[in-house]
Amino acid sequence: MGNPIENIPVDDKSYNALISLLRSKTGLNFEYYNKGFIEKRIKARMIRVHCKTLDDYFHFLSSNNSEIKSFIDGFTINYTFFFRDYDVFETIQDLFIQGMKVKRKDIKSNIRPQPSKLAKFRTKQNAAKNLAKISKNMERPARYYVDIFIFLNQLSYYQKMKKMRSEKNSINIWSCPCATGEEPYSLAMILDNLKSQVPNFQKYRVVASDIAQEAIAKAKVGVYTNDSMKEISDYFEQKYFEKQKTHFGHTNLIDEKIKNKVEFVEEDVTQGHKLPYYYDIIFCRYLLIYFNRKNRHKFLKILESRLVENGILVLGKTETLFDSWGSLKIIDTRNRIYIKSHSKLY
Ligand SMILES: C[S@@+](CC[C@H](N)C(=O)[O-])C[C@H]1O[C@@H](n2cnc3c(N)ncnc32)[C@H](O)[C@@H]1O
């Protein structure tokens, strides 16, 4: 028997015919993605609609218009949650605190989730036994302080550059891809929390884009299940969410003020970005992993062109450009943070 996905035969002729049909019907830029990823998505749909061969699926797709939407929805993987990789968000918060010249101890904020919360979500059984292990893992490794030192040195330069620009300019942040909105809303919460405590805090704009229509629609509604809340700290949960009891169980409704701070755009980012902005920070996490090496570079050019000089690019923790790519240079290896700089860094 084995895995049913493994058992579906793929020959080049049928595969290429299917990809050109899918391209013409969906408009997706398949050449960007890893072949293995595309095959898995096609096979998953084939199993759902009971097609045994690629040719069967070709015919099914040709005669069922509703399958096009199902294919696109299944093609994208919208997995995300608030403050995913919370230490990345802590570092970004440090960036702002450092730039504002306020003391860390004077700012009320706590991004770190309670270890007991992580234990509940991360371990299926015996959460209590694993609590000590999780608390230990949450301690900062020694290397963090080296990274953050280099990073903050770089940032004071970045802040100086920002000051030279017009005061009217806002800090522009782009979350690309944003899936169901947890990532851009996490950023908007951090900024709102700082703005409420720091006089004359700079204006800011958070833009969020994704190819998946359904994910964007869900983001705009702003209602989340507890799965999305698994790594959010009590501080942010209590400040920005209202708990609701519905037919489907407990849900969490995000504050209207935060909802209004994020501008959502539906777009295929491999074809460029629709809005006219240049960004100080781009979060592009867990998208590059789906792209093949050749076109990954084409895509990085789009991101690089949308960053201001000394702007910051944050990748997912499993994604890397090695130490540099074009003008993008690593400043925090642990958190995969790069700075766009045409000058020599250290
Ligand atoms: C795993 S989610 C990442 C969400 C978020 N950045 C995070 O780290 O939690 C990947 C997202 O990439 C989106 N995506 C895939 N291809 C895309 C494309 N060509 N343009 C824009 N978004 C895309 C998917 O729809 C999905 O929502």
The ligand as an ORCA input file, in Angstrom:
! r2SCAN-3c Opt
* xyz 0 1
  C       3.439     29.462      5.645
  S       2.631     30.945      5.208
  C       3.666     32.140      5.963
  C       2.905     33.172      6.748
  C       3.720     34.094      7.651
  N       4.710     34.847      6.908
  C       4.405     33.336      8.772
  O       5.629     33.259      8.785
  O       3.733     32.825      9.661
  C       3.038     31.019      3.478
  C       2.102     31.932      2.691
  O       2.687     32.192      1.417
  C       1.624     32.519      0.554
  N       2.110     32.490     -0.829
  C       2.541     31.418     -1.549
  N       2.912     31.799     -2.793
  C       2.717     33.156     -2.850
  C       2.914     34.139     -3.858
  N       3.390     33.801     -5.057
  N       2.607     35.439     -3.575
  C       2.119     35.799     -2.353
  N       1.905     34.908     -1.362
  C       2.210     33.606     -1.592
  C       0.605     31.437      0.886
  O      -0.677     31.787      0.453
  C       0.717     31.370      2.415
  O      -0.259     32.156      3.021
*
